[in-house]
Amino acid sequence: MTKIDKNAQDRFFAELGDALTEPATVYVFGGTSLICLEMPGRLTDDVDAYSAGVPKVKAALQMLADKHQWQLDDMDVAAISEVPTSLAKQPTLYRRFGLLSVMIVDPNLTALGKLDRAGADDANDLRWLVSQNLLDLDVLETLIKQAKGMDDKAKSIQLFNKLTGRNMPIPPALTPLVLQPQIR
């Protein structure tokens, strides 16, 4: 699979902006947003861009991703994590490409997804987000507590504590039961 760098990603969005016939907005997250935020040396395997459910934009994104033979992750990260959108900061403008505005979702939402996956690359991304003060750790902790769509919340909390030096408790309902030996 081709690794996507900042130049290729910007060309992709410029191509998309040129193909549009009316103004549109996409919301980037994950590795795509980290490239927009200029994480040094960051490459990605896919394009993480949410079309906000606009059919023409969704179709144009997919057609262009197919042309480049890139995977497209077109999803609403707040909805997938099932967190209240009132907790997230408003997206910020990365850049305009013709009729296309590319917005960066709240880095806390990207961090929430990375905590949930918790792979080696995700941990590096999280370390960088923390080192750049791009996360509001109080907001991220609240997002973790309120997220319903996480695969392994206990593991996410452990990684959050390790990377931030915090001591967010793991709710008792998430800690594995220790089976006591039965006395016969």
N, C-alpha and C positions, 0 to 999 in steps of 0.2 A: 504494500500500500504506500502511496506517495505521501511524504510528510509535507505539510502545508506551512510555509513561513509567512512572515508579515507581508512581503511583497506579493506573493501569490494570493494571499487572502485579500489584500487591497485591490488587486486586479479583478478578483472575483466580484467584489462589491461594486467596482466601477462598471464592470460588464453588466451586472444586474441593474444598476442605475441607468445605464444607457438603453437597456431593453424595456424599461417601464414607460408607460404612456401617461401616467398620472403619479403624483407624489405618493410615496409609500414609506413605511417605517419597518425595520426589522430590529429585533432585540437580541443581542448576542450575550452568550454566557459560556461557562466552561473554558476550555482551552482557547476558543476563539476570542473570548473577552480578555483573557490573559495576554494574548498577542496584542490586542488593541491597547491594553494598559502598559505595553512595552516591557513585559517580563523578558529579561535578557536570554537570548538563545531559545526561547520557547517555540516549539513546533507543535503541530496538532495533526491527528489522523483524519479529522472530520470537520465539518462546519456546523457549529452550534448556533443556530439562528432561528428565532421564533418569528413566524409571519403574522402573529396575532390573529390567526384564523382567517385572514383575508385570502379568499380563493385564488385571485390573480397573482398575488405575491407568493403564495405557497407554491403554485404551479411554476412560476418563474424561477423560484429558488431551486425547486427539484430538478427542473429542466437543465439549469446551469450546473448543478452538482453532478447530474448524470453526464453532461458533456465533459466535465473534468474528471469523471470517474472517482468522485469524492462522495463519501457518505454524508448525508444531511441529517442532523438531529434537529427537527423542527418541533419544539415542545415548549410548553409554558412551565418553567421550572418551579414557580410558586405553586401552581395547581398540582403538579406531580408530588411535591413535598407536602402538600396539603397544609400550608401555613397561611395565616391571615396576611393578605397583601398589605394591610395597614402597617405591618411591622417592617416592611422593606422600604428602603430609600427609593426615591424616584430614579428611573434610569437617567443616565447622563449621555449627552451627545458625544459619540466618538468622532464622526466625520460625516459629511454629506458627499454623496457620489451621484452627481446629476440629480435625478428626482428621488433618490434614495437617501433616507436618513438612517444611519446605523447608530443604535443606542446600546449602551452597555448596561446590563441589569445590575442591580445592587450586588457588589462583590460578596456580600454575606450570603446571598442565595447560591452563588457559585460555590462558595466555601461549604455550604450545607450539603450540596450534592457530592462534593469531594470527600467530605467527612463520611458520607454514607457509603461511598465506594471504597475508600481507604486503601488504594493501591500505592505503590512506591511513587509514581509520578504525581498522584494526588497529594501525598504528603509533602513533596517538594513544592508543589503549587501553593499549598497552605502555608508552608514556611515563608515563602516569598510574600504572600498576601499579608501575613503578620508582620514581616520585616519592613514592609513598605507602609505600615499603618493604614492599610486600605480596608480593614475590618473594624467594625464596632463590636468588640467582644461581648458587651452586654446584650446587644441586639442579637448577635449570633447565638449566644447562650439561650436567649428567649426563643429564638427560632427552633433550636434543637429541642427544647422542652415541648414546644407546641406542634412540631412536625409529626404528622400521622403516617406519612408515606415512606418512612425510612426503613430499610431492610434490617439493620442491626443497630438500634439506637445505643445500646450499651457500648458496642465497639466504637461508635462515633464519639460518644462522650469520653471514652478513654483516650482516643486520639486528640480530641479537643484539649483535654487536660494536659496531655504530654506536650503539645505544641505551644500552648499558651501559658503554662505554669499555673493554671487555675485548678480549682478543686471542685468542679461541678459534680454533685453527688449523682450516682446512678440510682434511679428509683428502684425500690425493693422488688417491684413487679418485673423488672428487667434482669435482675441478678439470677443466675441459675440456681435451682434448688439443689442443695447438697443432701443426698440421700443418706440417711443414718442406717448403719447396719442393723439388721433385725436380730433381736436376741431370741434364741430358741430355747 
